[in-house]
């Protein structure tokens, strides 16, 4: 293929959703890609390279660690039982950082894995499992409340940075409603929204009655409730009235979403993967 017909790293990033930092890491650290170079040293990718990237993404979606992908591309062999161990290794590193209140270690681990995996893969196979397991680990400790507040603060900072670094148009804008007493579900919801390029503004459930005051003042496509483990009847009624006044869909998501299945007008979803479609079209798969 001629140089003129080849793709730049930016072209490939837009086509595959894999950012340039990750593409370089796959080549440099694991030998997964071998693009040609221009006389000035810029990488150029062929259609075959793009197909290889899609194959890599297919294995990653199955939970295969990036370090184990290369032989699978040529052999087409099934993923081995070793695969989850690498993800669990990352989880142990994150747990260690939390227990030591070591912010540098926490963000170093997150930065390292973020350079190797697309955000959706990272969310599904590392962040969601870790944040689901973490409350159990911390609940058994006398300093569990302190550690929970600390790690949630660190993750909110990271999520804010993701929001600020967005480029290009958002797929949707929502208000993210969350319990002030437990921000864990809201962090997971924020991560899922970020994976779909949905911009969100965080609002405490205690302020839900003021939602109608936003009408016409803020461009919104919907409301997302990070379902808390408990919410009294009065809070549910206030939120239902506010949602009706707003005239926007309310998506109730997270592991506790099913607790609110009887609320009129609340759309219950088990995963953020459906969020964008529901917000923009109101359709459910």
Beta strands, then each sheet from edge to edge (+ up, - down):
strand 1: 7-8
strand 2: 36-37
strand 3: 43-45
strand 4: 172-178
strand 5: 198-204
strand 6: 222-226
strand 7: 250-253
strand 8: 266-269
sheet 1: 1+ 3- 2+
sheet 2: 5+ 4+ 6+ 7+ 8+
end
